[in-house]
Amino acid sequence: MAEAEPRGDAPLTGTPAAASSQGPTVQTGGDFPAGFATSSFGDGAVVPGADGTGPEGWVIKGNPRSMLFHTPKSPSYSRTRAEVWFRDEAAATAAGFTNALDRKKKGEEA
């Protein structure tokens, strides 16, 4: 005999679908200027504009390939190609990026 379909206020049973099958997470919250879209790195992050610039006042940029974020204090800040802009260091850290100035230099690991 087949199991009856739940009706009314009956609780749903079974295993929920995996998060990966639900499609991309919709980013909500956080203000972003016209012409910018929220990025996949969460609240406090936007993808760069067509010219590579970030929103006015946002001075932290990251590169998902290296998972490093750069601030104006970083020596390579001006040469860094931003693929995502962060509002602040906390937002970059929450997205899994690390400060480019904190990475270990080759040969220092011991």
Secondary structure, 3 states (H helix, E strand, C coil): CCCCCCCCCCCCCCCCCCHHHHCCCCCCCCCCCCCCCECCCCCCEECCCCCCCCCCCCCEEEECCCCEEECCCCCCHHHCCCCEEECCHHHHHHCCCEEHHHCCCCCCCC
